[in-house]
């Protein structure tokens, strides 16, 4: 378990594809943030694997399919 | 197979031709079934109506078309006639609609200006306004035990919220909202449509007067913000400000009204969904997305191809016209499991009802706030409403918009929450 928790999740938001729907923020506000226009402002982000569920939840909500979530292999 | 021009342009894709007309009564009555048949057989199809256009029915195709507005233009050009390129056939809206009819780098500064005015936080700040007007309009009918859920509630509330935000005086609200609703809700040969058509120029002239007034007398409202803003460092012209305000009025009123009406009719016909929403109001966030997916107020959006390109394996050529069906993309089985079923708590639900790409609906955040407030109040104050099925009338055409014209209902009378009678 300890080893699994040390893995990282990488979130990437395609800033060209992001059109400001702010659905990532609506679905997973504990992880995703948006700027004053409603566009994602995270760019690329590495978080603990404990956040994987939230990462996938926010990505799945994006109507533009602009968010990819992947496991980072150390 | 005749050697018609569209077929030769499509190379060996003559088999892609379908018999389809989004203005037809058959489409108005059964769009979902017609579109499913085409989507399964031919995701990018050709129809010869209105000079010919490609019909894109899948979610993947919608993404490809909507993402690049330099290849798939929303702007003015002579292909397929003159007028508004977002509609097939084109028609003349009177003025250049901003930002809808701009593309690429010219479009983005206008888009950002409006996105800022209607951002998630600005929309949230308008929630008390939505609450005030939802309460007000329910108060007008709640003691009688009967109302028309469209004309007494779904139509006036979004109008009051948007037009107060823009700073229009209350005398404008009902005529504007009702004109836009009648325009969509009645066939061209009816007296209601004739009245709406006659009243339409008045909406534009009121937008002009409103902008002129706010330039001279700035107020705390969105029209003032627009009229006194800068776009890419250049002060907003009066003409562009009028176009933006006019666009916001046209886009922002009957769309939310349509969604509220569709949801109320759905919850009349599916009492188990109504019971679940009343018992667990937290479901409203997910339910809102499912109402949007299955009842998109805007049904279709057109583009013009500005450079030869490929959509899902089909070659499109410069000058071709393309119609993306939001209704069909929202039923795409590759994106939505059990797509024909209404699932109150569906997730994920990345539907396309606010469009996609740089031209997505900038009012989406406010629309959600107003819709949720209106559903919450209706379910709390008239929870047992029953709609007179035989008197429910649908929009005569679903070519551009969809919804219910009227929805007369009865319910157990309740008490007003406010006393002021206006």
Interface residues (C-beta under 8 A of the other chain):
Chain A: X17 X19 X20 X21 X22 X23 X25 X26 X27 X34 X36 X37 X38 X39 X57 X60 X61 X62 X63 X64 X65
Chain B: X63 X67 X112 X115 X116 X119 X120 X121 X285 X347 X348 X349 X350 X351 X352 X354 X356 X357 X358 X360 X362 X364 X365
